[in-house]
Amino acid sequence: MLSALHARRKTQLLIGLLAGVVFGFLLQKGGATKYDVIVGQLLLRDFTVVKIMVSAVITGMIGVHALSWLGLARLHPKSGSWGGAAVGGLIFGVGFAALGYCPGTVAGAVGNGHLDALAGGVVGMLAGAGTFAALFPRLQRGILSRGMLGDLRLHAILGIPEWATVIPAALVLALALLALERAGL
């Protein structure tokens, strides 16, 4: 099944487009495309964004591992580095602080007709991606290669099956969601 899908590039693109539309719709319905909600999150007053993201992490974590377990997906974790995390976090943080949107919420806000998201967010993401692509060879030899982490996965470090980390992590995150709800955040 996977090899048949890998051979059909247009089907892959269509699935990606549909998944993106559903993602944007859910972000919009959850209120995460509103500037006030994003700023409220940054000021630690409105935890809507955290609740949406944690829900997505739980769903994605269980879903991806279930697909892998059923043989319908193959996981290919990539090695990270402290340098790459620092550069990515800096770029993300500057854009987020300057505009009040992250890349996902920019797309949702554009879909809602917010011109600030279109002019600042989309233009900023394209400029940032272009700049990063142009500088990538130099960055790859420099800061992006600093502090390489290798293949760090919790289950491998602990020497236990993947599910033995996925299920407890999902439960801990679900309890965190309940705590946020009970606290009225």
N, C-alpha and C positions, 0 to 999 in steps of 0.2 A: 504494500500500500504506500509506504513512504517513498520508495524508489519511483513509483508511478507519479506521485505528486511532485517529486524533485524534477522530473522530466517536463513538467507542465508549468513553465514560467508564468504564463498569463493567469493561470489558476491561482498560483501563489500570490501574485500581485492583487488579484481580486479578493482573496481571503484576507490579505493584509489591509486592503482598503475598507472592507466591510468591518473588520475588527476595529480599525481606527475610528470609523463612523460610530460604532456602538460605544467605544470608549469615550469619545467626545460627548455623545448623547448622555451617557451616564454621569460624566463629570458635570455637565450642564444641569442635569436633574438633581444632582447632589449639591449644587450651589457652589462648586469649586471654581467656576469660571467668573465669579463675581470678585471684583477688585476688593471690596470691603471684607469679604470672607478671607481672601489671601492675606490682607494686611492684619486682620484680626488674628490669624494664625501666627504671623510673625511677631505680634505683640502678646502672644500667649493668652488671648481672650476668647478665641473661637477655634475649637479643635475639629471643625468639620473636615478640613483637608487631611489631618492625621487619621481621622476615622475612615475616610474613603481610602487612603493609601494602605492602612493596616488591613482593611477588609480585602483590598486587591492583593496584598502580599499573601494573606492566608489562602485566598482562592487560587492564586497563581501557583503557590508553593505546592499545595495539595494536587492541583490539576496537572502541573508539569510532571510531578513524580508519579502520579497515577498513569499518565500517558506513557511515561518511560517504563513503568512496571508492566504495562500491558503490551509493550513492544511497539507502540505507535509513535514514539518519539525517542530520539537519542540526545542525551545531554552532552554538550561540549563546553564545559566551563573554561574560561580564559584566565590566564595568570594576570594578576594585577600588580601594581606597585604603589608605594607611598607617593612617589613623584607624580604619577598619573592621577591619583586621587586628589592631590593638592591642586594640580592644574585644573582638573575638571571641576572640583569644588569651588575654586576661585572664579572660574568663568560662569558657572551656574549661579553662584552667590551674587556676583556683581549684576548679572542680568535680572535676577529675581528681585534684588533690592532696588534696582533702578526703575523697573517697570511694574513690579508687583505680580508677575505671572511666571510660571515655570513653562517649559516647552509644551507640556500636555494641555495646561490650562490656556495657553496662548491660542492653540488651535481651537479649543472649545469657545473661547471668547470671540475669535474671528468668526466662527460659525454663528455666534449671537449678534454679530454686526458691530462689535466694539472696535472703533477705528484706532484707538491707542494700541490695541493688541496687534492690529494689522501693520500699522506704520512702525511702531517700536519693536514689537515682538517678532514678527515674521522677517522684517528687514534686518533686525538685529541677529536673529538666528542664522539667516543666510550669510550675512557679513562675517559672523563669528565662525561658521562652518568653513567658509572660503578661506579666511585667515588661518584657521587651524590646519586646513588641508595644505595650504602653501607653506606653512612653517613645520609641518609634520616631520619631514626628514631630519631637520635639525633638532627638533624636540625629542624625537625618538632616540637619537644618539645622546641626548643630554638629560634633561630632567625627567622625561617619561620613563627612563630606564633606571632611575634611582630607587633603591629599596624594593627590588623585585621580590614578590611574595611566593611565587611558584603556585602549585596546585593546592591551595588551602581549602579543604572542605571539612566541616566539623565531624561528619561521620567517619571520614578516613583518619583524621587525627585521633579520634577516640577508638577506632577499630571496631565500629559497630555498623549494622546495616543502615542505609539511608533513612528508612521509615522510622528508625529509632530516634532520629533527630527531627524529622519532619513533623510527626504527630505531637511531641511535646512542645516544639516551637509554635505550632499552630494553636495549641491550647493556651500557652502563655500569652500569645498575641490576642486571642479571644478574651482572655481574662482582663488584659489591659483595656480592650474596647469596653467591656462591661464596667470597669472602674471609671473610665472617662464618662460613660453615660450616667452612672450613679452619682458622680460628682457634678453632673449638670454642665459639663464642658463640651 
